[in-house]
Amino acid sequence: MIMKLKNIGFCIVVLFCSFFVFAQETPGNTPNAPNRRRLDPDEAVEMAVKNNLSLQQTTLNNEAKRRAAATPWNVFIPKVDVSSTLRRQNVVPELNVIDLSSAVPGGPVIPIGGGGPRWVLGAQLQASLGINVGTFVGMKKTIAEYQAGRISVEKARLELERDVRKAYFGMLLAQARIGQLRESFGNAERRAVSAQANYRAGLIPEVSMLQAQVARDNIRPELDDAENNFKLAMAQFAMFLGLPYDSEFELVAQDEARFVPLDTEELISRAAANNPNLEELRHTLSATKARRTEAFFNVYTPTLTLSYSKVPAFRGDPQKDRVSDFDRWRESTGAFSVTLSWRLNGFLPFTPEYQGVRALDDAVKALNLGIAQAVQGVETEAYSIILKLEKTRESVEAQKRTVELAERTLRLSEAAYRNGLKEFLEVRNDQDALNQARLGALNQNYDYLMGLLDLEYAIGAPFGSLGGRNLDE
């Protein structure tokens, strides 16, 4: 009798110590590390948009288009070239003269041309401007290309926000699962300790003790995998935010998603009109059409070219005379000209100009077909998401009833245990069943949140606009 009392006392001490240890290991009770930062989903999105390298690269790629769109009128700035040439003549032309001294005594010697220094210095200023109907269309093309790039940047930002929110909720689910596994492992550990004590006391056979130990050991690998996967998810999440992989965060628990009424026809219509992928395709089509129009007018309309040149030359020897003496500079050639030119290659089917315009025509047709096909795909995707949300909502409601049933079962088991009608381990089994039911409810709630995020992205709605975070609102 004394031995039995000692065994019972030993079991109570072990149970209490193990319960205290595992309670300390629960994620919710873990004290904050000194460098751990508290982060909610909105702050995570803001940090990712600010620091994510991929988004920064996408934004930088569109920066040149933004600058071009800010000054589309600069195509009317003339091209201005300034040059200076110092030339050494291989042969200096002889000086030609008329000698009148032979005919008239003491007559003059009159130079009539030729001669001059071996080195010749000259300068040139030339400005030209070509104007075509395509020049005006090119301004519209520049703006359309920037708009297409801006939509691509916005699409990348929305994708990043969606992925960050999904990763955040996924880590919350993983954290809850780790807590449930730790609690299950704690219960299994206590059952194994109790079974060992009962076996030593001769109350149960050895096989029962071994079964309890196997049940405990089966949970340990699953718990280790869950913890390792959570660490990896945290590292990937930190990279999403543009932070070092070993950054630590304290996640803010989120309430359940609010079920929202889903008007299938309206949501599908919104997806076809506002989906980011379709918006990107439509702006790409606009830019391609503008490029095609510009190419057409450049090929099939004449070009008016305005040109002005000024070509002064230094009248003297640049090695002996002062170049800064402006009186020695004289205008040799230079003129203002207006030229109307028309290249006729575009009228010949085998020329590059003709083929270039036809290629842009084909690109416009291909984009129109691609948009029509993408609309069908977006509508199908939106319909699939809506169906999945409805199914998940039903599953959530069913899982809530399962949780309520498990809670009621646990209350009855606890009452029976207090009245001596049930063993303690049976109560712990019912507690495990309740934990499992609650984890299933978390999984269903996570699936519903993910579906809402996908639907909000599909219809081009701001994230969080379809559903809040509280079922009771």
C-alpha positions in Angstrom: 0.0 0.0 0.0 2.8 2.4 0.9 4.5 1.5 -2.5 1.3 2.4 -4.4 1.0 5.7 -2.6 4.7 6.5 -3.5 4.0 5.7 -7.1 0.9 7.8 -7.2 2.8 10.7 -5.6 5.6 10.3 -8.1 3.1 10.4 -11.0 1.4 13.6 -9.6 4.8 15.4 -9.4 5.8 14.3 -12.9 2.5 15.3 -14.4 2.7 18.7 -12.7 6.3 19.4 -13.9 5.6 18.3 -17.4 2.5 20.4 -17.6 4.4 23.4 -16.4 7.2 22.9 -18.9 4.9 22.5 -21.9 2.8 25.4 -20.8 6.0 27.5 -20.9 6.7 26.3 -24.4 3.4 27.3 -25.8 3.9 30.1 -28.5 1.4 32.4 -26.8 3.3 32.2 -23.5 6.8 32.6 -24.9 8.3 35.8 -23.7 9.3 38.3 -26.4 12.9 38.2 -27.5 14.7 41.5 -27.1 15.0 42.0 -30.9 11.6 40.6 -31.8 9.2 43.0 -33.5 5.5 43.0 -33.3 4.0 43.0 -36.8 0.4 43.0 -38.1 -0.6 42.3 -41.7 -0.9 45.9 -42.7 2.5 46.8 -41.4 4.0 43.8 -43.1 2.5 44.9 -46.4 3.8 48.4 -45.9 7.3 47.2 -45.2 7.3 44.8 -48.2 6.2 47.5 -50.6 9.0 49.7 -49.2 11.8 47.2 -49.1 11.0 44.3 -51.5 13.8 44.1 -54.1 11.7 42.5 -56.8 9.2 45.4 -56.6 12.0 47.9 -56.6 13.4 46.4 -59.7 10.0 46.5 -61.5 9.5 50.1 -60.5 13.0 51.1 -61.7 12.4 49.4 -65.0 9.5 51.9 -65.5 11.4 55.0 -64.4 12.7 55.7 -67.9 9.2 55.5 -69.3 8.0 57.9 -66.6 10.6 60.5 -67.5 9.8 60.2 -71.2 6.1 60.6 -70.5 6.8 63.7 -68.5 8.4 65.4 -71.5 6.8 64.0 -74.7 7.1 67.4 -76.4 10.9 67.1 -76.5 10.6 65.5 -80.0 10.2 69.1 -81.3 13.6 70.2 -80.0 16.0 70.6 -82.9 19.1 68.5 -83.1 22.0 70.9 -82.7 25.6 69.9 -83.6 28.7 72.1 -83.2 32.0 71.0 -84.6 35.5 72.5 -85.2 38.1 71.2 -87.7 41.8 71.9 -87.9 43.1 70.8 -91.3 46.6 70.5 -92.6 46.8 70.7 -96.4 49.2 68.3 -98.1 49.9 70.8 -100.9 49.7 74.5 -100.4 48.3 76.1 -103.6 50.6 78.5 -105.3 49.8 82.1 -105.3 48.6 83.3 -108.7 49.5 86.9 -109.6 49.4 89.3 -112.6 52.8 91.0 -112.9 52.3 94.4 -114.6 55.9 95.4 -114.1 57.0 93.9 -117.4 54.4 95.9 -119.3 54.5 99.1 -117.3 57.8 100.0 -115.6 57.2 99.9 -111.9 53.8 98.4 -112.4 52.2 96.5 -109.5 52.0 92.7 -108.9 48.4 91.9 -108.4 47.4 88.5 -106.6 44.4 86.8 -108.3 44.0 83.6 -106.2 45.6 80.6 -104.6 48.2 80.6 -102.0 47.4 80.6 -98.3 48.6 78.9 -95.1 49.2 75.1 -94.8 47.0 74.9 -91.7 43.3 75.8 -92.1 40.8 76.2 -89.1 37.1 76.0 -89.6 33.9 75.6 -87.5 30.3 74.5 -88.1 27.0 75.0 -86.4 24.1 72.9 -87.7 20.5 72.6 -86.4 17.8 70.4 -88.0 14.3 69.3 -87.1 12.2 66.6 -88.9 8.5 66.8 -88.5 6.1 64.0 -89.5 2.5 63.1 -88.6 4.1 60.2 -86.8 5.9 62.6 -84.6 2.6 63.8 -83.0 1.4 60.2 -82.7 4.7 59.3 -81.0 3.9 61.6 -78.1 0.7 59.6 -77.5 2.7 56.4 -77.8 5.2 57.5 -75.2 2.4 58.2 -72.7 0.7 54.9 -73.5 3.9 53.0 -72.9 4.3 54.7 -69.5 0.7 53.9 -68.5 1.3 50.2 -69.5 4.5 50.2 -67.3 2.7 51.8 -64.4 -0.1 49.2 -64.5 2.6 46.5 -64.5 4.1 48.1 -61.4 0.7 48.2 -59.7 0.0 44.6 -60.6 3.4 43.6 -59.1 2.5 45.6 -55.9 -0.9 43.9 -55.6 0.6 40.4 -56.1 3.2 41.2 -53.5 0.5 42.4 -51.0 -1.6 39.3 -51.7 1.4 37.0 -51.2 2.5 38.8 -48.0 -1.0 38.5 -46.5 -1.2 34.9 -47.4 2.2 34.2 -45.9 1.2 36.0 -42.7 -2.0 34.0 -42.2 -0.2 30.8 -43.1 2.4 31.5 -40.4 -0.4 32.1 -37.9 -2.0 28.8 -38.9 1.4 27.1 -38.5 1.9 28.7 -35.1 -1.5 27.5 -33.9 -0.7 24.0 -35.2 2.6 24.0 -33.3 0.8 24.9 -30.2 -1.7 22.1 -30.7 1.1 19.6 -31.4 3.0 20.7 -28.3 -0.1 20.3 -26.2 -0.8 16.9 -27.7 2.8 15.9 -27.1 2.5 17.1 -23.5 -0.6 15.0 -23.0 1.1 12.0 -24.6 4.1 12.5 -22.3 1.9 12.6 -19.3 0.1 9.5 -20.4 3.4 7.7 -21.0 4.7 8.7 -17.5 1.4 7.6 -15.9 1.5 4.3 -17.8 5.0 3.7 -16.7 4.1 4.3 -13.1 1.0 2.1 -13.4 3.1 -0.7 -15.0 5.6 -0.5 -12.1 2.8 -0.6 -9.7 1.4 -3.7 -11.5 -1.8 -2.0 -12.5 -1.4 -2.4 -16.3 0.5 -4.8 -18.6 3.7 -3.9 -20.3 2.1 -3.6 -23.7 -0.1 -0.8 -22.5 3.0 1.1 -21.2 4.7 0.5 -24.6 1.7 1.7 -26.5 1.7 4.9 -24.5 5.4 5.5 -25.2 5.0 4.8 -29.0 2.1 7.2 -29.2 4.2 9.9 -27.5 7.3 9.2 -29.8 5.1 9.4 -32.9 4.2 13.0 -32.2 7.8 14.2 -31.7 8.9 14.0 -35.4 5.7 15.7 -36.5 6.3 18.5 -34.0 9.9 18.9 -35.0 8.9 19.1 -38.7 6.3 21.7 -37.9 8.8 23.8 -36.0 11.4 23.6 -38.7 8.8 24.5 -41.4 7.7 27.5 -39.3 11.3 28.7 -39.0 11.7 28.4 -42.8 8.4 30.2 -43.4 9.6 33.1 -41.1 12.9 33.3 -43.1 11.0 33.5 -46.4 8.6 36.0 -44.9 11.5 38.2 -43.8 12.9 38.1 -47.4 9.4 39.2 -48.6 9.9 42.2 -46.4 13.4 42.9 -47.6 14.9 42.0 -44.2 17.6 39.5 -43.1 16.4 35.9 -43.1 17.0 35.6 -39.3 14.7 38.5 -38.4 12.1 37.6 -35.7 8.5 38.8 -35.5 5.7 38.5 -33.1 2.6 37.8 -35.1 -0.7 39.5 -34.2 -3.5 36.9 -33.9 -6.4 37.6 -36.3 -10.1 37.1 -35.7 -12.2 34.8 -37.9 -13.1 36.0 -41.3 -16.5 37.4 -41.8 -18.8 35.6 -44.2 -19.9 37.8 -47.0 -22.8 37.4 -49.5 -21.4 36.6 -52.9 -23.3 37.8 -55.9 -21.8 35.5 -58.6 -22.8 37.5 -61.6 -21.7 40.8 -60.3 -18.4 39.5 -59.0 -17.6 37.9 -62.4 -18.5 41.1 -64.2 -16.1 43.1 -61.9 -13.4 40.5 -62.5 -13.8 40.9 -66.3 -13.6 44.7 -66.0 -11.0 45.2 -63.2 -8.7 42.2 -63.0 -5.1 43.4 -62.8 -3.9 40.9 -65.4 -6.5 42.1 -67.8 -5.7 45.8 -67.0 -2.1 45.1 -67.9 -3.0 43.4 -71.2 -5.4 46.3 -72.1 -2.7 48.9 -71.6 -0.2 46.8 -73.5 -2.7 46.8 -76.3 -3.1 50.6 -76.2 0.7 51.0 -76.4 1.0 48.6 -79.3 -1.7 50.3 -81.2 0.1 53.7 -80.7 3.3 52.1 -81.9 1.5 50.8 -85.0 0.0 54.1 -85.7 3.3 55.9 -85.3 5.0 53.4 -87.6 2.3 53.8 -90.2 2.5 57.6 -90.4 6.3 57.5 -90.4 6.3 55.2 -93.4 3.3 56.5 -95.4 3.5 60.3 -94.9 6.2 62.7 -96.0 8.6 64.3 -93.6 9.3 68.1 -93.4 12.8 68.8 -92.4 13.9 72.3 -91.3 17.7 72.8 -91.3 20.0 75.7 -90.6 23.8 75.7 -90.8 26.5 78.3 -90.2 30.1 77.5 -91.4 32.6 80.2 -90.5 36.3 79.8 -91.5 39.4 81.4 -90.1 41.1 83.7 -92.7 44.6 83.4 -91.6 47.3 81.0 -90.4 46.1 79.4 -87.1 49.7 78.8 -86.1 50.7 82.4 -86.5 47.6 84.6 -86.2 45.3 84.9 -83.2 42.3 82.6 -83.4 40.4 84.9 -81.1 40.5 87.7 -83.6 36.9 87.6 -84.7 37.6 89.9 -87.6 39.5 87.1 -89.4 36.5 84.8 -89.2 34.4 84.8 -92.4 31.3 82.9 -93.4 32.2 80.5 -96.1 29.0 78.4 -96.5 25.8 78.1 -94.6 22.1 78.3 -95.3 18.6 77.7 -94.0 16.7 75.0 -95.9 13.2 73.5 -95.9 13.1 69.9 -97.3 10.0 67.8 -97.9 11.0 64.1 -98.4 9.0 61.0 -98.8 10.5 57.5 -98.6 8.5 55.2 -100.9 9.9 51.9 -99.6 6.8 51.3 -97.5 4.7 50.8 -100.7 6.7 47.8 -101.7 5.6 44.6 -99.8 9.1 43.1 -99.6 10.7 46.1 -97.8 11.5 46.2 -94.1 9.3 49.3 -93.7 6.2 47.5 -95.1 6.9 44.3 -93.1 7.4 46.3 -89.9 3.9 47.8 -90.2 2.3 44.5 -91.0 4.1 42.9 -88.0 2.6 45.5 -85.7 -0.9 44.8 -87.2 -0.4 41.1 -86.3 0.7 42.1 -82.8 -2.5 44.1 -82.3 -4.6 41.2 -83.5 -2.8 38.7 -81.3 -3.3 41.0 -78.2 -7.0 41.3 -79.0 -7.3 37.5 -79.1 -5.2 37.2 -75.9 -7.4 39.6 -74.1 -10.6 37.7 -75.2 -9.0 34.5 -74.0 -7.8 36.1 -70.7 -11.3 37.4 -70.0 -12.7 33.9 -70.3 -9.9 32.6 -68.0 -10.5 35.3 -65.4 -14.3 34.7 -65.4 -13.7 31.0 -64.9 -11.2 31.7 -62.1 -13.5 34.0 -60.3 -16.4 31.5 -60.6 -14.1 28.8 -59.2 -13.1 31.0 -56.3 -16.7 31.8 -55.5 -17.7 28.1 -55.5 -14.7 27.3 -53.3 -15.6 30.1 -50.9 -19.2 28.8 -50.6 -18.0 25.3 -49.9 -15.5 26.5 -47.4 -18.2 28.5 -45.6 -20.3 25.4 -45.3 -17.2 23.5 -43.9 -16.5 26.3 -41.4 -20.1 26.1 -40.1 -19.9 22.3 -39.9 -16.5 22.5 -38.1 -18.0 25.0 -35.6 -20.6 22.5 -34.7 -17.8 19.9 -34.3 -16.0 22.2 -32.0 -19.2 22.8 -30.0 -19.7 19.0 -29.7 -16.1 18.5 -28.6 -16.5 21.2 -26.0 -19.7 19.6 -24.7 -18.0 16.2 -24.6 -15.1 17.6 -22.6 -17.4 19.3 -20.1 -19.3 16.0 -19.6 -16.0 14.1 -19.3 -14.7 16.6 -16.7 -18.0 16.2 -14.7 -17.7 12.5 -14.9 -14.1 12.6 -13.8 -15.0 14.8 -10.8 -17.7 12.2 -9.9 -15.2 9.3 -10.2 -16.8 7.8 -13.3 -13.9 8.4 -15.8 -10.2 8.2 -15.7 -8.0 11.3 -16.0 -6.5 10.0 -19.3 -9.9 9.8 -20.8 -10.4 13.4 -20.1 -7.1 14.2 -21.7 -8.2 12.3 -24.8 -11.3 14.4 -25.0 -9.1 17.5 -24.6 -7.0 16.3 -27.5 -10.1 15.8 -29.6 -11.2 19.4 -28.8 -7.8 20.7 -29.8 -7.9 18.8 -33.1 -11.4 20.2 -33.8 -10.2 23.7 -33.1 -7.3 23.3 -35.3 -9.6 22.1 -38.1 -11.7 25.2 -37.5 -8.5 27.3 -37.9 -7.7 25.5 -41.1 -11.1 26.2 -42.5 -11.0 29.8 -41.5 -7.5 30.1 -43.1 -8.9 28.6 -46.4 -11.7 31.2 -46.3 -9.3 34.1 -45.8 -7.1 32.8 -48.7 -10.2 32.6 -50.9 -11.2 36.1 -50.1 -7.7 37.4 -50.9 -7.8 35.6 -54.2 -11.2 36.9 -55.0 -10.3 40.5 -54.1 -7.3 40.3 -56.4 -9.3 38.7 -59.2 -11.9 41.5 -59.2 -9.4 44.3 -58.6 -10.8 45.2 -55.2 -8.7 46.6 -52.3 -7.6 43.8 -49.9 -9.9 43.6 -47.0 -12.8 45.3 -48.7 -14.9 42.1 -49.1 -14.6 40.8 -45.6 -13.5 42.0 -42.2 -11.8 40.0 -39.6 -14.7 39.4 -37.2 -17.6 37.1 -37.7 -19.7 38.9 -35.1 -19.6 42.3 -36.9 
